[in-house]
């Protein structure tokens, strides 16, 4: 019987140990369940953060694409601006040349105008001289006619004598 008591004691001891181990295991299981619940919540939170970050990434990608398009447009506008600047410079050079040409032409025109005025004065003076010569010529013709008439009278009076 002693062996049976020992065996019983041993079995009780083993049962107590098993109960203690089971209680410890249940407590560990509760801790692990709680830890698993916390980790699930953390995973849910992280999943939400990932989806929010993905949405932000999509927005940033869109803005980056817009910025690249704007930069390309800016580059093309810059090239167009440079072309227009060169054209403006060429047109300014042409304008300067045209203004110089106009100044030269105006100076030549002024000189021609001065010469024309000089020639007009000469023409007026020559016309005045012509008018004076015509007047003298008419006077001389009248004197000639008068002299001719006197000479004819004289010849007639000499013939009649």
C-alpha positions as CSV (number, residue, x, y, z in Angstrom):
1,X,0.0,0.0,0.0
2,X,2.8,2.2,0.6
3,X,3.7,1.8,-3.0
4,X,0.1,2.7,-3.9
5,X,0.2,5.8,-1.6
6,X,3.5,6.8,-3.1
7,X,2.1,6.2,-6.5
8,X,-1.0,8.3,-5.6
9,X,1.1,11.0,-4.1
10,X,3.2,10.9,-7.1
11,X,0.2,11.0,-9.4
12,X,-1.3,13.9,-7.3
13,X,1.9,15.7,-7.5
14,X,2.0,15.1,-11.3
15,X,-1.6,16.2,-11.5
16,X,-0.9,19.3,-9.5
17,X,2.1,20.0,-11.7
18,X,0.0,19.4,-14.7
19,X,-2.7,21.7,-13.4
20,X,-0.1,24.3,-12.6
21,X,1.4,23.9,-16.1
22,X,-2.1,24.0,-17.6
23,X,-2.9,27.2,-15.7
24,X,0.5,28.6,-16.7
25,X,-0.2,27.6,-20.3
26,X,-3.7,29.1,-20.2
27,X,-2.2,32.3,-18.8
28,X,0.4,32.3,-21.5
29,X,-2.3,31.6,-24.0
30,X,-4.3,34.6,-22.8
31,X,-1.1,36.7,-23.0
32,X,-0.5,35.4,-26.5
33,X,-4.2,36.0,-27.5
34,X,-3.9,39.5,-26.2
35,X,-0.6,40.0,-28.0
36,X,-2.2,38.5,-31.1
37,X,-5.1,40.9,-30.8
38,X,-2.7,43.9,-30.4
39,X,-0.7,42.7,-33.4
40,X,-3.9,42.3,-35.5
41,X,-4.9,45.9,-34.5
42,X,-1.3,47.0,-35.3
43,X,-1.6,45.2,-38.7
44,X,-4.9,46.9,-39.4
45,X,-3.5,50.3,-38.4
46,X,-0.4,49.7,-40.6
47,X,-2.6,48.5,-43.5
48,X,-4.6,51.7,-43.1
49,X,-1.4,53.8,-43.0
50,X,-0.1,51.9,-46.1
51,X,-3.3,52.7,-48.0
52,X,-3.1,56.4,-46.9
53,X,0.5,56.5,-47.9
54,X,-0.3,54.9,-51.3
55,X,-3.0,57.5,-51.9
56,X,-0.5,60.2,-51.0
57,X,2.1,58.6,-53.3
58,X,-0.5,58.6,-56.1
59,X,-1.1,62.3,-55.5
60,X,2.6,63.0,-55.4
61,X,3.1,61.0,-58.6
62,X,0.4,63.1,-60.2
63,X,1.9,66.3,-59.0
64,X,5.3,65.1,-60.2
65,X,3.9,64.3,-63.6
66,X,2.3,67.8,-63.7
67,X,5.6,69.4,-62.6
68,X,7.5,67.5,-65.3
69,X,4.9,68.6,-67.9
70,X,5.1,72.1,-66.7
71,X,8.9,72.0,-66.8
72,X,8.8,70.6,-70.4
73,X,6.3,73.3,-71.3
74,X,8.6,75.9,-69.6
75,X,11.6,74.5,-71.5
76,X,9.7,74.7,-74.8
77,X,8.5,78.2,-73.9
78,X,12.0,79.2,-73.0
79,X,13.2,78.0,-76.4
80,X,10.4,79.9,-78.1
81,X,11.3,82.9,-76.0
82,X,14.9,82.7,-77.0
83,X,13.8,82.4,-80.7
84,X,11.6,85.4,-80.3
85,X,14.4,87.3,-78.5
86,X,16.7,86.6,-81.5
87,X,14.0,87.7,-83.9
88,X,13.5,90.9,-81.9
89,X,17.2,91.6,-82.0
90,X,17.3,91.0,-85.7
91,X,14.3,93.3,-86.2
92,X,15.9,95.9,-84.0
93,X,19.1,95.7,-86.2
94,X,16.9,96.0,-89.3
95,X,15.1,98.9,-87.7
96,X,18.4,100.6,-86.9
97,X,19.6,100.0,-90.5
98,X,16.2,101.3,-91.8
99,X,16.4,104.4,-89.6
100,X,20.0,105.1,-90.8
101,X,18.8,104.7,-94.3
102,X,15.9,107.0,-93.7
103,X,18.3,109.6,-92.1
104,X,20.6,109.3,-95.1
105,X,17.6,109.6,-97.5
106,X,16.2,112.6,-95.6
107,X,19.6,114.3,-95.8
108,X,19.8,113.6,-99.5
109,X,16.3,114.9,-99.9
110,X,17.1,118.0,-97.9
111,X,20.2,118.5,-100.2
112,X,18.0,117.9,-103.3
113,X,15.5,120.4,-101.9
114,X,18.2,123.0,-101.3
115,X,19.5,122.4,-104.8
116,X,15.9,122.6,-106.2
117,X,15.4,126.0,-104.4
118,X,18.7,127.2,-105.8
119,X,17.7,126.2,-109.3
120,X,14.2,127.7,-108.9
121,X,15.9,131.0,-107.9
122,X,18.2,130.7,-110.9
123,X,15.2,129.9,-113.1
124,X,13.3,133.0,-111.7
125,X,16.4,135.1,-112.3
126,X,16.8,133.8,-115.8
127,X,13.1,134.3,-116.5
128,X,13.4,137.9,-115.2
129,X,16.4,138.4,-117.5
130,X,14.4,136.9,-120.4
131,X,11.5,139.1,-119.6
132,X,13.8,142.1,-119.6
133,X,15.4,141.0,-122.9
134,X,12.0,140.4,-124.4
135,X,11.0,143.9,-123.3
136,X,14.2,145.4,-124.7
137,X,13.6,143.4,-127.9
138,X,10.1,144.7,-128.2
139,X,11.3,148.2,-127.5
140,X,14.0,147.8,-130.1
141,X,11.5,146.4,-132.6
142,X,9.3,149.4,-132.0
143,X,12.3,151.7,-132.4
144,X,13.3,149.8,-135.5
145,X,9.8,150.1,-136.9
146,X,9.8,153.8,-136.0
147,X,13.2,154.2,-137.6
148,X,12.1,152.2,-140.6
149,X,9.0,154.3,-140.9
150,X,11.2,157.4,-140.7
151,X,13.6,156.0,-143.2
152,X,10.7,155.1,-145.5
153,X,9.4,158.6,-145.2
154,X,12.8,160.0,-145.8
155,X,13.2,157.8,-148.9
156,X,9.9,158.9,-150.1
157,X,10.6,162.5,-149.5
158,X,13.9,162.1,-151.3
159,X,12.2,160.4,-154.1
160,X,9.7,163.1,-154.4
161,X,12.3,165.7,-154.6
